Amino acid sequence: MQWQCVVSRAAAHGPPVAAMALFAVVSCASAARAQVRVGAVTIDLPEGGTSTATARSVLTAIGAAERVARERRGGTARSGAARVLPTAERYLGVRYRWGGTSPKTGFDCSGFVRYVFAKHGTRLPRTSRQQASSGQRLRPVWSALRPGDLVMFAEPGKRISHVAIYAGRRRIIHATSSGRKVRYDALDTKRGKWFAQRLVAARRVSPNGAALVGDLLSPHSLGALALELDPPDRAPLPN
């Protein structure tokens, strides 16, 4: 005869439920065969095992189910912002152009970011300084970032003047004047360190959602647009 004891995923979220799971499985441990399933995890209980061994098996299942649940939650978050990266990669090699906003004429840094996110239904402001007000504020440290997050840079003592998309594995993808095109830069290279040392802000903007911010440019400010556009970056030239 086979017994199966099933515990919902909630078992991993509180001691009272876990205790109930232990009691239920220990109660059926005398059966010839038994299983315990916690969330997506199923394990066979030791045949004729002691209550201690059975309890240990249940706790193992609960811990495994909790890890699965965490990974699924983390995977959902990663798949959100990271969805912009395949879109961004389509434009690798498009030339840099100050003030550029399309792949036909070229991109500047914020024009590139704005174009990519617009492909996913999210409207961002025009410049890197304005984009630094979008979405969720993050700590400007590389360890806090996920692929798809926006990263903003500034020269020492100056305002934000450059934006890129974090691509994971300590890389950024951006339209860069010093690199002459849309390209990847690794932060551990001499050139990449120039950007890494100038990180001042980071934001997480969800694609495929409602616009999180409106266009910050009002009609009376359009005449000053040319003065507000992001200047060319001064990073070392690629090797």
N, C-alpha and C positions, 0 to 999 in steps of 0.2 A: 504494500500500500504506500502511496506517495502523498505526502502532505506538502502544501505550498503556502508559505506565509508571506503576504504581500504588505509592504509598508509604503505609503505614498512618499513623494519627494519631500513633503513637509517634515518627514522624520528627521531630516538633516538640519532642521532649523530650531530645535528646542529640546532640552533635556527631558521634559515630561513625555513627549511623543516618543523619543528614543527609548525611554524606560519602558513604555508600553510595548514597543517593538521587541525589546529584549524579553519581556515577560511572555509575549505571544509565542516567540520562537522557542524559548526554553520549554514552554508547555508542550510543544509538539516535537521536541527533540527525541522523544522515545520512539517515534515512528521509525519504520525501516529506512525511509528516505525522506529528506525534507529539503526545501530550498527557501531562501529569503531573497526578496527583490525589493530594493530601495531605489525609487526613481527608475533610472535606466540601468541599474546594476543588479545582476542576479548572480548569486553564488550558491553552491551546494554545501549544505551543512555536513559535518563529519558524521558518518554512520555510526550510531551507537556512542557518539562522543559525550563527554561530560558537559554539564551545564556551563562550566567555565570556558571550555573550548567553543561551545555554541555561542556564548555571549561574545567571545572574542571575534567570531566570524561575523556576527551582526554588527558589531562596532566597525569592523573593517568595511562592511557594505555601506554603512552610513557615511563613513569618511570618504569612500570612493564616490558615492552619489553626490556628496557636497562638492567634491572637486569637479565632477562633470557639470554640475549646475553653475559653478563659478566660471568654468571654461566657456559654457554656452552664453552666459551673460556677457563675458568679455568679448567673445566672438561677435555677438550682435553689435556691440559698441564699435569694434574695429571695422566691421563690414560697413558701418555707416559712413564715417568720414573717409575711410580708405577707398570708397567707391570712386572718388574723383581721380585717383591716380591713373587708371587706364586711360581716362579722358585726357589728362595732362600729358601723358606719354605720346599721344597722337601728334602732338605739336613739337616734339623734340626736333631741333634743327631749324625751326622757324626763326628768322632773323630778328635781332633786337632792333627796335625803332622807338626812340623817345616819343611818348605820347601815343604809341600804337595800341590798338585794341582789337585787332583781328589777325588771323593767320595769313590773310591775303596781303596785308600791308606791313605786318610785323607787330610785335608786342613790346611794351615796356613791362616792368615787373608787375605792377598792380593791374594793368590791362590784361595780362595773361591770367592772373588769378581770378579776376572778375569774369573773364570769358569762360574759363573752365567751370566755375561754380554755376554760372548761368545755364550751362548745359544740363545741370542737375536741378534746375528750377529754383535756385537761390540767387537773389539779386544782392550784390555787394556794392558798397560805395566805390568811388573811382580810384582814390589814392591809397597808398599804404597806411598813412596816418589815419585816414577815415576808416579803413578796414580794421584797424586796431580797436575800433569800438563795436565790432560785430561779434555775435555769438557769445560763447562762454569764455570767460577769462581763465587763463591757465598760468601756472607759475612758469616764468621764462627760464626753465632749465630743461636740458635735453632729455633727462630721465623721466620727465613728466609728460612727454609728448607721445602721441600715437600717429601712425601714418594718416595723412590727410589733414592734419592740423596746420594752421597758418602760423608762420613765424616772421616776426618783424625785426628789422635791424636799424641801428643808428650809429653814426660816427660819435666818438666821445664828446659829450657836452652839447650834442645837436639833436634835432628832432628826428623821428622815424623817417627813413627815406628809402627803405627797400623792404619787399615782402617776398616770401617764397612759400612753397608747400613742403612740409616735412614728409619724406618718402620712406622713413624707417631705416634701420641699419645705419644710422648717422649719415644720412644723405638728404639733400634738398633738391627739388626740381624748381627751376625758376627761369624767367627771362632776365638775362644779365648783360649789361652793356660791356663789362670787361670780358665776358665770355662770348659776346657778339651774337648770342642766339639763346633759344630755350635749351637748357641742358641740365644734367645732373652735376652736382658737386658733392664730393665726399668731405665730410667735416674734419677728417683726420689728415688731409693733405695740407700742404703749405697754403694753398689758395683757400681751401675750406676752413682752415683755422681763422682766417681773416673774418669770415662770416660768423663762425662759432663764438668768437670773442666779442662780437657786436650784437648778439641777441639781446633784445630789451623787452619784447612782448610776444605773447603767443595766444592764439584764440582757437576755439573749436567750433566750427560751423557745420551744422548737419545738412547734408545734401538731400535732395528730393523732399524737401519740406517747404513750408511757407517761408517767404522772405523774412529774415529776422530783423532786418533794418531797412529803412527806406533810403532812397538816394539822397545823400546829404547836400547835394548841390541845389540851391534854389536859384530862380531866374536872375536875381540881382548879383549872384556870385559867379555867373558863367564867364563874365569878362575877365575874372581873375584866375580862371582855370589854368592858363599856361604857366602862371607863377606857382601854382600849387602842385603841378605834376612832379612825380618822383624824379630826382636827378639821377644821372648815371652813377653806378657804384664804382668805387675805387679799389676793388679787390685786385690782387696780383693776376696777371694774365695767365691763362692755362698753359701748361707745358707743351 
